[in-house]
Amino acid sequence: MSYIKHRSDESMEDYLETILLLSKKNGNVRSIDIANELNFTKASVSVAMKSLREKGYITMADTGHITLTDIGLKRAENVLERHTLLSNWLIKLGVSEETAIEDACRIEHDISEETFNALKKHCM
């Protein structure tokens, strides 16, 4: 049985990962912070935040601060773990850091859980 993620799932995961990283870096996260980090328009980010809210991945305070819900945090941490492990592995293989980070961002969405766990076990 094969599982193919839709581009919207990849985009959602990228947003969740960005929210997690920005919250670790800055504490508070607003849509403008995400737009600046990803080089997206505020309008695009606003649409995405609405979708993430509707799916239960984030909450937004009246002040505009965005917080990951438990389910959003779990998903974001999973993506970040994949990204970090894949980036580090590719760098150890001799891939330049810039390319490794870009490739890891693409791979992290498509690699199966089975393959990722095997790779993770091998790298540890």
C-alpha positions in Angstrom: 0.0 0.0 0.0 1.5 3.3 -1.0 0.9 6.6 0.6 1.3 9.8 -1.3 1.0 13.1 0.5 -0.8 15.9 -1.2 1.1 19.2 -1.7 -1.3 20.8 0.8 -0.1 18.3 3.5 3.5 19.2 2.8 2.7 22.9 3.0 0.8 22.4 6.3 3.8 20.5 7.7 6.2 23.3 6.6 4.0 25.9 8.4 3.8 23.8 11.6 7.6 23.2 11.6 8.1 27.0 11.1 5.8 27.8 13.9 7.7 25.4 16.2 11.1 26.8 15.2 9.9 30.4 15.6 8.3 29.7 19.0 11.6 28.2 20.2 13.5 31.2 18.9 11.2 34.1 19.8 8.7 32.7 22.2 5.7 34.4 20.5 4.7 33.8 16.9 2.5 36.0 14.7 1.5 35.6 11.1 3.9 38.3 10.1 6.8 36.4 11.6 5.9 33.3 9.6 5.5 35.4 6.4 8.9 36.9 7.0 10.6 33.6 7.7 9.1 31.8 4.7 9.2 34.8 2.3 5.4 34.4 1.8 2.8 37.2 1.6 0.8 37.9 4.8 -2.3 37.0 2.9 -1.0 33.5 2.0 0.0 32.9 5.6 -3.4 34.2 6.8 -5.2 31.6 4.6 -2.9 28.8 5.9 -3.4 29.8 9.5 -7.2 29.7 9.1 -6.8 26.1 7.7 -4.5 25.1 10.5 -7.0 26.5 13.1 -9.9 24.6 11.4 -7.9 21.4 11.5 -7.1 21.9 15.2 -3.3 22.3 14.8 -3.1 25.9 16.2 -4.9 28.4 18.3 -4.8 32.2 17.7 -5.1 34.6 20.6 -6.9 38.0 20.1 -3.4 39.5 20.2 -2.5 37.5 17.0 -0.2 35.2 18.8 -0.2 31.7 17.4 0.2 28.6 19.5 0.5 25.0 18.5 -2.1 22.6 20.0 -1.0 19.3 21.4 -1.7 17.6 18.1 0.0 20.5 16.1 3.0 20.3 18.3 3.3 16.5 17.9 3.1 16.9 14.1 5.6 19.8 14.1 8.1 17.9 16.2 7.8 14.8 13.9 8.6 16.9 10.9 11.4 18.7 12.6 12.9 15.4 13.7 12.8 14.1 10.2 14.3 17.3 8.8 17.1 17.4 11.3 18.1 13.7 11.0 17.9 13.8 7.2 19.9 17.1 6.9 22.6 15.8 9.3 22.8 12.4 7.5 23.1 14.1 4.1 25.9 16.4 5.4 27.7 13.4 6.8 27.5 11.8 3.3 29.3 14.8 1.9 26.4 16.9 0.6 26.9 20.6 1.1 24.9 22.0 4.0 22.7 24.2 1.8 21.8 21.4 -0.5 21.3 18.9 2.4 18.8 21.3 4.1 16.9 21.8 0.9 16.8 18.1 0.0 15.8 17.1 3.5 12.9 19.5 3.3 11.6 17.7 0.3 12.4 14.2 1.6 10.9 14.7 5.0 7.4 14.8 3.6 7.6 11.7 1.4 9.7 9.2 3.3 7.7 6.3 4.8 7.6 5.8 8.5 9.3 2.4 8.1 12.2 3.8 6.1 12.6 6.8 8.4 12.7 4.5 11.5 15.3 2.3 9.8 17.4 5.3 8.9 17.0 6.7 12.4 18.1 3.4 14.0 21.1 3.2 11.6 22.2 6.8 12.4 22.0 6.4 16.2 
